[in-house]
Amino acid sequence: MSGVKLTVYFGERDRAGDRFLADALCDVFARHELATSLVMRGTTGFGAKHHLRTDRLLTLSEDLPLVAVGVDAPARVNAAFADVEALAFDGLVTLERASDEPPDTGTAKLTVYMGRREPYDAVVAALHRHGVAGATVLLGVDGTAHGERRRARFLGRNAGVPLMVVSVGEADTLAAALPEITGMLARPIVTWERVRVCKRDGRSLDAPEPAEGDAWQKVMVYGSHPLYLELVRWLRATGAAGATTLRGVWGYHGDHAPHGESAWQLRRSAPVLTVIVDRPESVARWWGLLDELTSETGLVTSELVPTVHPRVGA
């Protein structure tokens, strides 16, 4: 069955009328009873206006980048998209194809949506054991699960608040791991997307997929904490359309073992994922820089984004 993934990139303090945009978006997702959706808080990023949002500076840490994702059948997502378009805000909205069936050949991105209290570490361990190239666990702070609103509370178990495990690898390898993964979970939602693996642990494997028509490119960089700081800084300096870094709570890439952030570690070790959505000509301009920054580490993927709506608030 074909599906659609709606993604919105925006800022934590952005508003839609008299409400925060994040809350308004979650209301839209819940009103349309999307199968799954979640809002994730980033650590560093910038958009079309190149305003830096980061948790590295106290003055900027109260306006972090956010990413909202909603997934369901095309008719339901398109109806939700119309309501999102009616909101006045600065940001970027994309629509991408997401299937519940793996591609026949090649590499793919498998995303598993589940509850926060479910065994995401065991899911990642299974992916690692099957030889999948990389996986990252991203927590949601709000969202929907099977059409019901699930909001994180300061006091509470938050068991139903959704999270997502994003994994990349050969389609047949991911498909082989999936039965073990779904057997661990109560009511998982699974999506597949075509993706091209461009680099792994410093080795160049392929170039970004050429875009046709009005399609943009989405480049995702799975790496370490120090890598993303320099990456976002240079992307902003080169005039990229936008980038958002999300910190995972568990995961791995390449030949590394699954790991996360521990209270007794002085340096942050949790895996990070930087998402860059840009025009093909801009990607070609900064690709050499990205290649240099990932000369020894990191997993880099590229995929086409057929529908992109840059937003400027009214």
Secondary structure, 3 states (H helix, E strand, C coil): CEEEEEEEEEECCCEECCEEHHHHHHHHHHHCCCCEEEEEECCEEECCCCCCEECCCCCCCCCCEEEEEEEECHHHHHHHHHHHHCCCCCEEEEEEEEECCCCCCCEEEEEEEEECCCCHHHHHHHHHHCCCCEEEEEECCEEEECCEECCCCCCCCCCCCEEEEEEEEEHHHHHHHHHHHHCCCCCCEEEEEECEEEEECCEECCCCCCCCCCCEEEEEEEECHHHHHHHHHHHHHCCCCCEEEEECCEEEECCCCCEECCCCCCCCCCCEEEEEEECHHHHHHHHHHHHHHCCCCCEEEEEEECEEEEECCC
